[in-house]
Amino acid sequence: TQLLEQSPQFLSIQEGENLTVYCNSSSVFSSLQWYRQEPGEGPVLLVTVVTGGEVKKLKRLTFQFGDARKDSSLHITAAQPGDTGLYLCAGATGGSNDYKLSFGAGTTVTVRA
Amino acid sequence: AAGVIQSPRHLIKEKRETATLKCYPIPRHDTVYWYQQGPGQDPQFLISFYEKMQSDKGSIPDRFSAQQFSDYHSELNMSSLELGDSALYFCASSLEGQGDYEQYFGPGTRLTVT
């Protein structure tokens, strides 16, 4: 059973359009991290959100953590072909010195030129 | 900046053989996590170490063991390999002793069991 539900699973849009990826759970997380992964490579950390209601921006990417720290969203403005990839959300659970990550199933984003 | 190093990058083994995967965390990082990612799946947590002590255990088979050494590098030992063990194995490191729990992943080791 997936602790984190990511939607949509696949997203194909035209260059210049906006997109939003959602990550939902019934569990509360210490923090939530968003990664981007290329085929056969390790996930690359994009951002970590910690505080309920927190919003972080990374150029055209906006990340939001839900008030109850159970859900998050990733919004990309004016998507470019370089944004194509697999986006994974991961929630951290555990105590101090032990923050194992539970991943969502991922959203494959394709941005067409 | 230095990243997490994993070796080997690719490994081919036969059923029932053993394999050892190595992970060198980012310098000064004190925590290492191991994850397994099957084809088309998300990474699954296996085991973690903080300051050379096992801190948590996930869905790691009894055939697998791991440890973290005095220089903080970690090794994942896999015995009696099965076809289903074929996967990408990632190591991630963080500096949790100072409250920085962001995990940085290595490039992975692709294990193929034939």
Backbone of each chain as ProteinMPNN parsed JSONL, in Angstrom:
{"seq_chain_A": "TQLLEQSPQFLSIQEGENLTVYCNSSSVFSSLQWYRQEPGEGPVLLVTVVTGGEVKKLKRLTFQFGDARKDSSLHITAAQPGDTGLYLCAGATGGSNDYKLSFGAGTTVTVRA", "coords_chain_A": {"N_chain_A": [[0.854, -1.198, 0.0], [0.549, 2.182, -0.893], [1.931, 4.815, 0.837], [1.957, 7.445, 0.226], [0.043, 9.122, -2.112], [0.346, 9.919, -5.405], [-0.619, 12.215, -7.913], [-1.304, 13.554, -11.182], [-0.519, 10.305, -12.647], [0.704, 10.346, -15.095], [1.577, 13.076, -17.19], [1.172, 15.153, -19.86], [2.072, 17.963, -21.575], [1.955, 21.067, -23.429], [4.713, 23.125, -24.339], [5.14, 26.029, -22.385], [2.729, 25.924, -21.076], [1.037, 25.54, -17.873], [1.463, 23.361, -15.004], [0.36, 21.099, -12.452], [1.275, 18.956, -9.843], [0.159, 16.569, -7.548], [0.397, 15.422, -4.188], [-0.668, 13.265, -1.845], [-1.726, 12.172, 1.418], [-2.834, 10.218, 4.237], [-1.357, 10.343, 6.403], [0.746, 12.098, 8.73], [3.636, 13.99, 8.16], [7.085, 14.511, 9.067], [8.587, 16.045, 7.387], [8.51, 16.911, 3.923], [9.728, 15.92, 0.854], [10.652, 16.804, -2.453], [11.666, 15.223, -5.375], [13.498, 14.868, -8.437], [13.857, 12.522, -10.98], [15.929, 11.012, -13.341], [15.919, 8.486, -15.9], [17.446, 5.52, -14.745], [19.121, 6.845, -13.03], [20.033, 8.441, -9.876], [17.598, 9.857, -7.583], [17.218, 13.382, -7.604], [17.394, 15.917, -5.292], [14.961, 18.414, -5.047], [13.522, 20.182, -3.364], [12.8, 20.757, 0.117], [10.099, 20.714, 2.299], [8.896, 21.801, 5.395], [7.337, 23.091, 7.359], [3.882, 23.32, 8.156], [1.717, 24.623, 5.704], [3.706, 25.914, 4.42], [5.317, 27.56, 1.695], [7.434, 27.226, -1.015], [9.638, 28.542, -3.452], [11.256, 27.79, -6.475], [12.731, 29.081, -8.912], [10.786, 28.577, -11.656], [9.272, 26.751, -10.357], [6.936, 25.955, -7.867], [6.389, 24.998, -4.601], [4.216, 23.575, -2.239], [3.295, 22.934, 1.099], [0.843, 21.209, 2.84], [-1.416, 22.528, 5.337], [-1.841, 20.722, 7.419], [0.29, 19.095, 7.17], [0.09, 16.804, 5.617], [-0.105, 16.659, 2.932], [1.026, 17.759, -0.321], [1.966, 19.973, -2.994], [3.213, 20.452, -6.288], [3.883, 22.962, -8.465], [4.388, 23.96, -11.748], [5.274, 26.649, -13.648], [4.773, 27.949, -16.892], [5.936, 25.739, -18.426], [8.85, 24.043, -19.672], [10.601, 22.157, -22.211], [12.854, 21.094, -20.947], [11.928, 20.52, -18.439], [10.91, 18.05, -18.479], [10.534, 14.876, -17.059], [10.698, 12.471, -14.313], [8.885, 13.045, -11.46], [9.08, 12.854, -8.038], [7.478, 12.628, -4.918], [8.297, 12.542, -1.469], [7.778, 11.48, 1.765], [8.947, 12.124, 5.021], [9.32, 10.073, 7.793], [9.594, 9.117, 11.221], [11.898, 9.239, 14.016], [14.26, 11.355, 15.755], [17.381, 11.474, 14.086], [16.643, 9.518, 12.332], [15.099, 9.424, 9.609], [13.479, 7.979, 7.574], [12.427, 7.719, 4.194], [9.299, 7.65, 2.578], [8.116, 7.014, -0.533], [6.098, 8.518, -3.117], [4.382, 7.158, -5.99], [5.23, 8.505, -8.174], [5.238, 11.008, -10.795], [5.178, 11.184, -14.185], [6.32, 13.581, -16.22], [5.873, 15.13, -19.303], [6.977, 17.503, -21.483], [6.098, 19.024, -24.349], [7.697, 20.399, -27.158]], "CA_chain_A": [[0.0, 0.0, 0.0], [1.334, 3.391, -1.022], [1.652, 5.76, 1.909], [1.748, 8.716, -0.456], [-0.6, 8.98, -3.401], [0.706, 11.006, -6.285], [-1.464, 12.31, -9.101], [-1.598, 12.346, -11.958], [0.616, 9.416, -12.857], [1.342, 10.85, -16.315], [1.135, 14.415, -17.561], [1.806, 15.603, -21.087], [1.578, 19.303, -21.858], [2.689, 21.832, -24.432], [5.635, 24.13, -23.804], [4.494, 27.288, -22.031], [1.565, 25.679, -20.209], [1.311, 25.305, -16.457], [1.035, 22.042, -14.535], [0.402, 20.871, -11.008], [1.349, 17.572, -9.389], [-0.337, 16.488, -6.183], [0.921, 14.35, -3.345], [-1.617, 13.225, -0.734], [-1.609, 11.059, 2.356], [-3.594, 10.338, 5.476], [-0.351, 10.393, 7.466], [1.456, 13.357, 8.957], [5.07, 13.823, 7.938], [8.016, 15.48, 9.649], [8.921, 16.917, 6.269], [8.202, 16.298, 2.644], [10.753, 16.301, -0.106], [10.37, 16.563, -3.865], [12.832, 14.824, -6.14], [13.329, 14.608, -9.86], [14.709, 11.388, -11.299], [16.104, 10.63, -14.741], [15.998, 7.018, -15.999], [18.694, 4.877, -14.383], [19.939, 7.692, -12.164], [19.492, 8.658, -8.549], [16.728, 11.022, -7.424], [17.898, 14.643, -7.275], [16.54, 16.695, -4.394], [14.554, 19.737, -5.517], [13.153, 21.045, -2.248], [12.253, 20.152, 1.326], [9.167, 21.576, 3.031], [8.872, 21.328, 6.777], [6.292, 23.74, 8.153], [2.55, 23.29, 7.568], [1.372, 25.853, 5.008], [4.908, 26.508, 3.826], [5.413, 27.662, 0.239], [8.799, 27.496, -1.459], [9.736, 28.738, -4.893], [12.55, 27.494, -7.073], [12.548, 29.582, -10.278], [9.397, 28.42, -12.126], [8.632, 25.691, -9.57], [6.389, 26.377, -6.584], [6.058, 23.848, -3.777], [3.408, 23.937, -1.086], [3.049, 21.89, 2.091], [-0.464, 21.428, 3.418], [-1.433, 23.012, 6.723], [-1.788, 19.58, 8.336], [1.523, 18.351, 6.837], [-0.239, 15.492, 5.062], [-0.14, 16.713, 1.482], [1.881, 18.774, -0.923], [1.782, 20.133, -4.431], [4.301, 21.035, -7.078], [3.317, 23.704, -9.595], [5.393, 24.464, -12.679], [4.745, 27.719, -14.489], [5.414, 28.081, -18.218], [6.805, 24.563, -18.525], [9.778, 23.955, -20.792], [10.992, 20.751, -22.477], [13.833, 20.679, -19.949], [11.236, 20.097, -17.221], [10.489, 16.664, -18.667], [11.18, 13.932, -16.144], [9.876, 11.821, -13.289], [8.86, 13.817, -10.226], [8.718, 12.007, -6.897], [7.387, 13.223, -3.593], [8.711, 11.59, -0.438], [7.504, 11.952, 3.106], [9.871, 11.633, 6.045], [8.728, 9.641, 9.064], [10.589, 8.588, 12.138], [12.304, 10.137, 15.087], [15.525, 12.035, 15.501], [18.427, 10.65, 13.487], [16.039, 8.419, 11.597], [14.022, 9.995, 8.803], [13.335, 7.209, 6.352], [11.507, 8.314, 3.243], [8.308, 6.867, 1.859], [7.935, 7.713, -1.791], [4.937, 8.333, -3.955], [4.679, 6.349, -7.174], [5.848, 9.348, -9.183], [4.493, 11.584, -11.911], [6.02, 11.363, -15.362], [5.933, 14.815, -16.913], [6.432, 15.315, -20.64], [6.679, 18.828, -22.014], [6.325, 18.985, -25.789], [8.15, 21.687, -27.741]], "C_chain_A": [[0.881, 1.237, 0.0], [0.942, 4.354, 0.077], [1.318, 7.131, 1.327], [1.14, 8.46, -1.823], [-0.254, 10.186, -4.253], [-0.237, 11.012, -7.477], [-1.136, 13.579, -9.866], [-0.349, 11.475, -12.106], [1.416, 9.876, -14.079], [0.742, 12.208, -16.655], [1.9, 14.853, -18.795], [1.212, 16.953, -21.467], [2.457, 19.967, -22.92], [3.606, 22.827, -23.72], [4.882, 25.436, -23.54], [3.274, 27.122, -21.145], [2.021, 25.48, -18.766], [0.872, 23.902, -16.068], [1.152, 21.967, -13.025], [0.393, 19.377, -10.723], [0.971, 17.549, -7.917], [0.213, 15.256, -5.472], [0.079, 14.346, -2.075], [-1.425, 12.0, 0.142], [-2.547, 11.277, 3.533], [-2.648, 10.436, 6.667], [0.267, 11.776, 7.553], [2.949, 13.1, 8.825], [5.881, 14.904, 8.643], [8.405, 16.506, 8.591], [8.536, 16.19, 4.994], [9.193, 16.828, 1.618], [10.276, 15.966, -1.516], [11.686, 16.282, -4.576], [12.456, 14.753, -7.62], [14.323, 13.514, -10.231], [14.729, 11.135, -12.799], [16.265, 9.115, -14.785], [17.384, 6.486, -15.647], [19.597, 5.689, -13.486], [19.273, 7.882, -10.815], [18.581, 9.867, -8.498], [17.541, 12.247, -7.012], [16.939, 15.499, -6.459], [16.254, 18.074, -4.984], [14.295, 20.667, -4.327], [12.685, 20.198, -1.071], [11.299, 21.159, 1.969], [8.932, 20.949, 4.401], [7.658, 21.842, 7.552], [4.95, 23.679, 7.432], [2.218, 24.638, 6.945], [2.539, 26.509, 4.281], [4.833, 26.486, 2.303], [6.861, 27.995, -0.11], [8.805, 27.625, -2.971], [11.152, 28.481, -5.347], [12.391, 27.826, -8.548], [11.083, 29.41, -10.678], [8.637, 27.341, -11.347], [8.178, 26.255, -8.225], [5.927, 25.138, -5.834], [5.258, 24.327, -2.574], [3.204, 22.718, -0.197], [1.71, 22.198, 2.75], [-0.389, 21.837, 4.879], [-1.26, 21.879, 7.722], [-0.567, 18.697, 8.089], [1.218, 16.934, 6.361], [-0.169, 15.494, 3.54], [0.726, 17.847, 0.963], [1.559, 18.872, -2.401], [3.008, 20.786, -5.037], [3.661, 21.685, -8.293], [4.47, 24.229, -10.444], [4.712, 25.482, -13.6], [5.519, 27.772, -15.796], [6.423, 26.96, -18.44], [7.64, 24.59, -19.802], [10.155, 22.502, -21.017], [12.009, 20.228, -21.476], [13.217, 20.252, -18.626], [10.762, 18.652, -17.319], [11.249, 15.752, -17.72], [10.177, 13.312, -15.196], [10.01, 12.605, -11.992], [8.318, 12.935, -9.106], [8.56, 12.856, -5.646], [7.754, 12.137, -2.584], [8.485, 12.202, 0.928], [8.455, 11.31, 4.111], [9.106, 11.285, 7.311], [9.827, 9.092, 9.947], [10.925, 9.604, 13.194], [13.611, 10.811, 14.762], [16.553, 11.033, 14.997], [17.871, 9.466, 12.711], [14.856, 8.947, 10.824], [13.914, 9.237, 7.501], [12.255, 7.837, 5.491], [10.562, 7.267, 2.684], [7.945, 7.648, 0.606], [6.535, 7.515, -2.359], [5.367, 7.56, -5.195], [5.279, 7.172, -8.304], [4.892, 9.864, -10.234], [5.472, 11.799, -13.051], [5.493, 12.546, -16.156], [6.639, 14.881, -18.258], [5.999, 16.679, -21.148], [7.079, 18.851, -23.489], [6.698, 20.37, -26.303], [7.167, 22.199, -28.779]], "O_chain_A": [[1.83, 1.342, 0.777], [-0.234, 4.678, 0.238], [0.501, 7.873, 1.873], [1.667, 7.667, -2.604], [-0.523, 11.327, -3.878], [-0.612, 9.958, -7.991], [-0.733, 14.577, -9.268], [0.748, 11.883, -11.724], [2.645, 9.805, -14.093], [-0.444, 12.454, -16.435], [3.129, 14.919, -18.783], [0.003, 17.077, -21.659], [3.541, 19.488, -23.252], [3.295, 23.305, -22.629], [4.089, 25.886, -24.367], [2.829, 28.086, -20.524], [3.202, 25.284, -18.479], [0.01, 23.316, -16.722], [1.941, 22.682, -12.407], [-0.4, 18.629, -11.295], [1.406, 18.397, -7.138], [0.454, 14.211, -6.075], [0.104, 15.311, -1.311], [-1.017, 10.937, -0.324], [-2.996, 12.396, 3.784], [-3.089, 10.593, 7.805], [0.303, 12.524, 6.575], [3.459, 12.098, 9.327], [5.439, 16.042, 8.798], [8.533, 17.695, 8.883], [8.269, 14.988, 5.007], [9.453, 18.028, 1.538], [9.586, 14.97, -1.735], [12.675, 16.995, -4.406], [11.292, 14.603, -7.994], [15.49, 13.57, -9.843], [13.683, 11.055, -13.443], [16.704, 8.517, -13.803], [18.385, 6.951, -16.192], [20.723, 5.278, -13.204], [18.107, 7.534, -10.626], [18.755, 10.808, -9.273], [18.439, 12.155, -6.176], [15.815, 15.77, -6.882], [17.167, 18.805, -5.368], [14.787, 21.794, -4.291], [12.232, 19.067, -1.245], [11.655, 22.321, 2.161], [8.79, 19.734, 4.537], [7.036, 21.098, 8.311], [4.877, 23.952, 6.234], [2.41, 25.679, 7.573], [2.377, 27.53, 3.612], [4.353, 25.525, 1.703], [7.439, 28.935, 0.435], [8.084, 26.921, -3.677], [12.119, 28.891, -4.704], [11.974, 26.984, -9.343], [10.215, 30.048, -10.082], [7.479, 27.057, -11.654], [8.934, 26.94, -7.536], [5.168, 24.327, -6.364], [5.577, 25.35, -1.967], [2.97, 21.612, -0.683], [1.472, 23.329, 3.172], [0.581, 21.531, 5.573], [-0.609, 22.049, 8.753], [-0.412, 17.661, 8.735], [1.959, 15.993, 6.644], [-0.174, 14.429, 2.923], [1.104, 18.761, 1.696], [0.956, 17.97, -2.983], [3.727, 21.553, -4.395], [2.971, 21.019, -9.065], [5.401, 24.854, -9.937], [3.702, 25.188, -14.239], [6.745, 27.657, -15.818], [7.615, 27.209, -18.619], [7.212, 25.078, -20.847], [10.039, 21.689, -20.099], [12.025, 19.032, -21.185], [13.905, 19.682, -17.778], [10.265, 18.095, -16.34], [12.47, 15.85, -17.599], [8.978, 13.582, -15.259], [11.115, 12.805, -11.488], [7.239, 12.352, -9.218], [9.405, 13.701, -5.348], [7.539, 10.951, -2.833], [8.945, 13.308, 1.211], [8.727, 10.111, 4.053], [8.343, 12.096, 7.835], [10.869, 8.655, 9.46], [10.33, 10.679, 13.27], [14.026, 10.835, 13.603], [16.584, 9.884, 15.437], [18.593, 8.5, 12.467], [13.728, 8.925, 11.318], [14.22, 9.777, 6.438], [11.291, 8.412, 5.998], [10.965, 6.15, 2.359], [7.519, 8.801, 0.679], [5.88, 6.5, -2.123], [6.556, 7.336, -5.423], [5.781, 6.616, -9.281], [3.871, 9.243, -10.529], [6.47, 12.506, -12.906], [4.383, 12.521, -16.689], [7.855, 14.708, -18.341], [4.808, 16.976, -21.232], [8.255, 18.714, -23.826], [6.092, 21.375, -25.93], [7.385, 23.259, -29.366]]}, "seq_chain_B": "AAGVIQSPRHLIKEKRETATLKCYPIPRHDTVYWYQQGPGQDPQFLISFYEKMQSDKGSIPDRFSAQQFSDYHSELNMSSLELGDSALYFCASSLEGQGDYEQYFGPGTRLTVT", "coords_chain_B": {"N_chain_B": [[30.39, 20.552, -5.672], [30.94, 17.808, -3.425], [29.418, 14.658, -3.975], [27.257, 11.853, -3.17], [28.832, 8.749, -3.43], [28.683, 5.744, -5.186], [29.532, 2.328, -5.535], [29.883, -0.868, -7.138], [28.835, 0.671, -10.261], [27.396, -0.864, -11.956], [26.399, -4.259, -11.776], [26.585, -7.663, -12.334], [25.286, -10.704, -11.452], [24.982, -14.216, -10.697], [22.235, -16.406, -9.87], [22.034, -17.272, -6.434], [24.555, -16.411, -5.853], [26.762, -14.045, -4.131], [26.758, -10.529, -3.323], [28.315, -7.344, -2.937], [27.648, -4.095, -2.179], [28.805, -0.771, -2.256], [28.895, 2.349, -0.5], [29.677, 5.724, -0.34], [29.26, 8.345, 1.656], [28.315, 11.868, 1.444], [30.937, 14.047, 2.397], [31.275, 14.57, 5.883], [28.658, 13.925, 6.411], [26.509, 12.054, 8.517], [24.68, 10.059, 8.448], [23.353, 7.268, 6.766], [21.304, 5.904, 4.266], [19.743, 3.107, 2.736], [18.115, 2.218, -0.265], [15.871, 0.374, -2.339], [15.022, 0.065, -5.715], [12.775, -1.224, -7.816], [12.045, -2.151, -11.258], [10.166, 0.354, -12.801], [9.094, 1.116, -10.39], [8.741, 2.93, -7.229], [11.367, 4.079, -5.037], [12.168, 1.915, -2.325], [12.531, 1.813, 1.14], [15.254, 0.292, 2.783], [17.26, 0.033, 4.905], [18.886, 1.857, 7.549], [21.592, 3.849, 8.886], [23.01, 5.565, 11.612], [25.669, 7.349, 12.743], [27.251, 5.023, 12.653], [25.686, 3.099, 13.798], [22.923, 0.889, 13.456], [19.894, 2.385, 12.626], [17.277, 2.169, 11.711], [15.045, -0.177, 10.183], [13.766, -1.459, 7.208], [11.962, -2.964, 4.625], [13.861, -5.141, 4.325], [15.353, -8.079, 3.179], [16.183, -11.081, 5.036], [18.416, -12.191, 3.975], [20.021, -10.151, 3.335], [22.468, -7.893, 4.583], [23.89, -5.117, 6.322], [26.284, -2.522, 7.041], [27.814, 0.271, 8.703], [30.853, 1.915, 8.515], [33.822, 3.059, 10.344], [34.736, 5.253, 8.937], [32.445, 6.249, 7.944], [31.532, 5.221, 5.544], [29.366, 2.892, 3.896], [28.321, -0.517, 3.539], [26.396, -2.787, 1.674], [25.526, -6.008, 1.971], [24.682, -8.807, 0.131], [23.301, -11.948, -0.015], [22.845, -15.309, -1.347], [21.54, -14.688, -3.814], [18.586, -13.805, -5.608], [16.457, -13.932, -8.526], [14.579, -11.92, -8.306], [15.892, -9.965, -6.93], [17.046, -8.262, -8.64], [17.533, -4.97, -9.395], [17.644, -1.373, -8.964], [19.862, -0.055, -6.665], [19.986, 2.315, -4.248], [21.901, 4.585, -2.364], [21.627, 6.969, 0.175], [22.569, 9.997, 1.787], [22.698, 11.976, 4.798], [22.848, 14.773, 7.113], [22.031, 14.34, 9.899], [22.649, 14.594, 12.527], [22.92, 17.23, 13.046], [20.466, 18.185, 12.643], [19.791, 18.446, 9.978], [17.914, 17.022, 7.771], [17.708, 16.473, 5.112], [17.911, 14.295, 2.425], [20.376, 13.104, 0.304], [20.858, 11.577, -2.727], [22.807, 8.908, -4.133], [24.188, 7.856, -7.343], [23.38, 5.288, -7.744], [23.447, 1.663, -7.853], [23.168, -0.665, -10.324], [21.891, -3.748, -10.115], [21.933, -6.844, -11.595], [20.551, -9.967, -11.66], [21.093, -13.133, -12.861]], "CA_chain_B": [[30.32, 19.959, -4.331], [31.029, 16.361, -3.442], [28.144, 13.966, -3.857], [27.312, 10.475, -2.7], [29.478, 7.866, -4.397], [28.323, 4.342, -5.045], [30.261, 1.43, -6.422], [30.058, -0.495, -8.532], [27.631, 1.256, -10.86], [26.661, -1.994, -12.538], [26.86, -5.536, -11.25], [25.825, -8.807, -12.836], [25.552, -11.887, -10.648], [24.089, -15.34, -10.953], [21.438, -16.815, -8.699], [22.707, -17.907, -5.292], [25.837, -15.759, -5.571], [26.712, -12.934, -3.191], [27.155, -9.232, -3.874], [28.57, -6.29, -1.962], [27.505, -2.746, -2.732], [29.453, 0.198, -1.387], [28.357, 3.715, -0.515], [30.521, 6.714, 0.326], [28.373, 9.505, 1.817], [28.874, 13.21, 1.317], [31.803, 14.296, 3.55], [30.689, 15.074, 7.135], [27.328, 13.376, 6.655], [26.614, 11.018, 9.533], [23.583, 9.1, 8.297], [23.272, 6.617, 5.465], [20.092, 5.139, 4.008], [19.743, 2.26, 1.543], [16.81, 2.036, -0.88], [15.811, -0.529, -3.493], [14.02, 0.514, -6.678], [12.513, -2.174, -8.88], [11.645, -1.544, -12.534], [8.887, 1.036, -12.795], [8.592, 1.317, -9.027], [9.404, 3.978, -6.465], [12.363, 3.526, -4.109], [11.675, 1.359, -1.072], [13.532, 1.897, 2.195], [15.779, -0.986, 3.267], [17.914, 0.095, 6.208], [19.613, 3.114, 7.74], [22.613, 3.891, 9.934], [23.407, 6.867, 12.133], [26.889, 7.235, 13.552], [27.726, 3.642, 12.604], [24.733, 2.181, 14.432], [21.686, 0.747, 12.702], [18.87, 3.231, 13.23], [15.949, 1.723, 11.324], [15.045, -1.279, 9.236], [12.519, -1.52, 6.447], [11.653, -4.242, 3.99], [15.124, -5.75, 3.905], [15.321, -9.543, 3.389], [17.17, -11.599, 5.987], [19.621, -12.538, 3.206], [20.807, -8.924, 3.184], [22.949, -7.252, 5.798], [24.61, -3.879, 6.014], [26.959, -1.885, 8.162], [28.476, 1.543, 8.448], [32.191, 1.813, 9.068], [34.315, 4.212, 11.108], [34.878, 6.412, 8.038], [31.052, 6.518, 7.578], [31.038, 4.565, 4.357], [28.488, 1.783, 4.228], [28.283, -1.617, 2.586], [25.208, -3.635, 1.68], [25.908, -7.357, 1.587], [23.506, -9.548, -0.335], [23.678, -13.338, -0.234], [21.829, -16.177, -1.959], [20.796, -13.781, -4.679], [17.444, -14.324, -6.355], [16.14, -13.124, -9.708], [13.804, -10.767, -7.864], [16.754, -8.941, -6.334], [17.476, -7.356, -9.702], [16.945, -3.655, -9.123], [18.578, -0.282, -8.701], [20.048, 0.135, -5.233], [20.454, 3.663, -3.977], [22.34, 5.014, -1.056], [21.42, 8.398, 0.401], [23.191, 10.427, 3.041], [22.222, 13.238, 5.37], [23.586, 15.24, 8.287], [20.93, 14.452, 10.846], [23.136, 14.955, 13.85], [22.772, 18.662, 13.187], [19.099, 18.556, 12.302], [19.586, 18.607, 8.544], [17.475, 15.68, 7.389], [17.575, 16.319, 3.67], [18.648, 13.137, 1.954], [20.969, 13.258, -1.015], [21.009, 10.237, -3.272], [23.875, 8.569, -5.042], [23.745, 7.495, -8.694], [22.811, 3.951, -7.727], [24.084, 0.467, -8.403], [22.185, -1.523, -10.996], [22.199, -5.159, -9.921], [21.187, -7.782, -12.442], [20.753, -11.354, -11.248], [20.686, -13.993, -13.984]], "C_chain_B": [[30.341, 18.444, -4.437], [29.649, 15.761, -3.27], [28.344, 12.588, -3.289], [27.909, 9.603, -3.811], [29.046, 6.434, -4.121], [29.161, 3.511, -6.004], [29.874, -0.017, -6.132], [28.784, 0.151, -9.081], [26.753, 0.171, -11.47], [27.265, -3.287, -12.012], [25.965, -6.636, -11.795], [26.254, -10.029, -12.038], [24.605, -13.002, -11.061], [23.325, -15.667, -9.669], [22.319, -17.532, -7.691], [24.099, -17.323, -5.019], [25.644, -14.654, -4.531], [27.176, -11.66, -3.885], [27.376, -8.254, -2.739], [28.512, -4.951, -2.665], [28.091, -1.76, -1.735], [28.888, 1.601, -1.587], [29.301, 4.618, 0.268], [29.685, 7.995, 0.439], [29.084, 10.823, 1.542], [29.737, 13.466, 2.557], [31.075, 15.016, 4.678], [29.255, 14.586, 7.366], [27.446, 12.163, 7.569], [25.579, 9.91, 9.383], [23.531, 8.576, 6.873], [21.98, 5.807, 5.384], [20.308, 4.293, 2.752], [18.297, 2.091, 1.068], [16.947, 1.083, -2.064], [14.704, -0.044, -4.425], [13.902, -0.513, -7.796], [12.068, -1.459, -10.14], [10.253, -0.926, -12.441], [8.303, 1.295, -11.427], [9.304, 2.477, -8.345], [10.398, 3.333, -5.495], [11.718, 3.059, -2.804], [12.817, 1.338, -0.054], [13.948, 0.509, 2.658], [16.297, -0.878, 4.702], [18.652, 1.418, 6.318], [20.572, 3.004, 8.912], [22.881, 5.337, 10.318], [24.607, 6.657, 13.031], [27.278, 5.764, 13.747], [26.813, 2.633, 13.303], [23.485, 2.096, 13.557], [20.586, 1.542, 13.382], [17.461, 2.789, 12.868], [16.079, 0.639, 10.261], [13.71, -1.297, 8.531], [12.321, -2.897, 5.883], [12.915, -4.892, 3.449], [15.085, -7.25, 4.199], [16.406, -9.962, 4.379], [18.473, -11.97, 5.282], [20.547, -11.336, 3.026], [21.285, -8.455, 4.549], [23.715, -6.004, 5.385], [25.304, -3.379, 7.251], [27.545, -0.559, 7.706], [29.796, 1.522, 9.194], [32.636, 3.112, 9.725], [34.491, 5.45, 10.228], [33.531, 6.804, 7.43], [30.625, 5.897, 6.256], [30.227, 3.345, 4.776], [28.559, 0.722, 3.132], [27.005, -2.422, 2.786], [25.627, -4.988, 1.136], [24.668, -8.18, 1.283], [23.937, -10.979, -0.643], [22.513, -14.113, -0.832], [20.921, -15.375, -2.893], [19.706, -14.516, -5.458], [17.174, -13.394, -7.535], [15.426, -11.834, -9.307], [14.623, -9.683, -7.189], [17.274, -7.962, -7.372], [16.754, -6.025, -9.544], [18.058, -2.621, -9.097], [18.661, -0.117, -7.193], [20.687, 1.5, -5.013], [20.893, 3.797, -2.529], [22.068, 6.513, -0.972], [22.089, 8.772, 1.703], [22.599, 11.752, 3.504], [23.049, 13.559, 6.606], [22.585, 15.445, 9.41], [21.379, 14.813, 12.247], [23.04, 16.444, 14.111], [21.419, 19.126, 12.692], [18.842, 18.788, 10.839], [19.205, 17.254, 7.98], [17.245, 15.536, 5.899], [18.468, 15.181, 3.214], [19.105, 13.358, 0.524], [21.339, 11.874, -1.536], [22.243, 10.104, -4.156], [23.313, 8.159, -6.388], [23.168, 6.092, -8.79], [23.736, 2.878, -8.265], [22.994, -0.369, -9.043], [22.638, -2.957, -10.87], [21.305, -5.994, -10.818], [21.558, -9.191, -12.009], [20.225, -12.252, -12.361], [20.592, -15.45, -13.554]], "O_chain_B": [[29.836, 17.865, -5.398], [28.817, 16.276, -2.523], [29.464, 12.195, -2.963], [27.531, 9.715, -4.977], [29.044, 5.976, -2.978], [29.458, 3.926, -7.124], [29.568, -0.354, -4.988], [27.758, 0.161, -8.4], [25.527, 0.281, -11.492], [28.477, -3.397, -11.826], [24.739, -6.549, -11.725], [27.441, -10.347, -11.959], [23.571, -12.767, -11.687], [23.703, -15.274, -8.566], [23.222, -18.29, -8.046], [24.748, -17.709, -4.047], [24.524, -14.366, -4.107], [27.885, -11.699, -4.891], [26.709, -8.323, -1.706], [29.24, -4.707, -3.628], [27.902, -1.892, -0.526], [28.467, 1.98, -2.68], [29.676, 4.31, 1.399], [29.43, 8.658, -0.567], [30.309, 10.871, 1.425], [29.316, 13.137, 3.666], [30.339, 15.972, 4.435], [28.7, 14.825, 8.438], [28.356, 11.347, 7.423], [25.611, 8.928, 10.124], [23.647, 9.331, 5.908], [21.615, 5.109, 6.331], [20.981, 4.724, 1.817], [17.386, 1.856, 1.861], [17.997, 1.0, -2.7], [13.587, 0.225, -3.985], [14.805, -0.659, -8.619], [11.744, -0.272, -10.092], [9.289, -1.587, -12.057], [7.132, 1.657, -11.313], [10.338, 2.95, -8.819], [10.267, 2.152, -5.173], [10.838, 3.724, -2.256], [13.927, 0.899, -0.357], [13.1, -0.351, 2.898], [15.844, -1.593, 5.596], [19.003, 2.028, 5.309], [20.394, 2.18, 9.809], [22.969, 6.217, 9.462], [24.554, 5.87, 13.975], [27.591, 5.328, 14.855], [27.14, 1.449, 13.387], [23.044, 3.095, 12.989], [20.364, 1.392, 14.584], [16.533, 3.011, 13.646], [17.078, 0.553, 9.546], [12.657, -1.169, 9.156], [12.492, -3.894, 6.585], [13.021, -5.161, 2.252], [14.817, -7.654, 5.33], [17.418, -9.279, 4.535], [19.521, -12.054, 5.922], [21.7, -11.48, 2.62], [20.583, -8.606, 5.549], [24.131, -5.866, 4.235], [24.961, -3.757, 8.372], [27.742, -0.304, 6.518], [29.851, 1.153, 10.368], [31.938, 4.125, 9.677], [34.406, 6.575, 10.721], [33.485, 7.608, 6.499], [29.463, 6.028, 5.872], [30.389, 2.831, 5.883], [28.82, 1.019, 1.967], [26.591, -2.697, 3.912], [26.033, -5.104, -0.02], [23.729, -8.239, 2.078], [24.843, -11.194, -1.448], [21.368, -13.659, -0.833], [19.696, -15.392, -2.764], [19.869, -15.655, -5.896], [17.596, -12.238, -7.55], [15.65, -10.782, -9.906], [14.11, -8.6, -6.906], [17.875, -6.946, -7.025], [15.524, -5.963, -9.557], [19.241, -2.945, -9.194], [17.633, -0.046, -6.518], [21.77, 1.795, -5.518], [20.324, 3.2, -1.615], [22.26, 7.238, -1.948], [22.168, 7.958, 2.622], [22.076, 12.536, 2.711], [23.837, 12.742, 7.081], [22.321, 16.573, 9.825], [20.584, 15.282, 13.06], [23.073, 16.879, 15.262], [21.232, 20.297, 12.361], [17.774, 19.282, 10.476], [20.076, 16.419, 7.734], [16.639, 14.556, 5.466], [19.642, 15.116, 3.576], [18.326, 13.745, -0.346], [22.038, 11.107, -0.874], [22.661, 11.048, -4.826], [22.096, 8.116, -6.565], [22.543, 5.738, -9.79], [24.67, 3.147, -9.02], [22.016, -0.738, -8.393], [23.652, -3.347, -11.449], [20.081, -5.864, -10.799], [22.732, -9.561, -11.993], [19.064, -12.15, -12.756], [20.264, -16.314, -14.367]]}, "name": "protein", "num_of_chains": 2, "seq": "TQLLEQSPQFLSIQEGENLTVYCNSSSVFSSLQWYRQEPGEGPVLLVTVVTGGEVKKLKRLTFQFGDARKDSSLHITAAQPGDTGLYLCAGATGGSNDYKLSFGAGTTVTVRAAAGVIQSPRHLIKEKRETATLKCYPIPRHDTVYWYQQGPGQDPQFLISFYEKMQSDKGSIPDRFSAQQFSDYHSELNMSSLELGDSALYFCASSLEGQGDYEQYFGPGTRLTVT"}
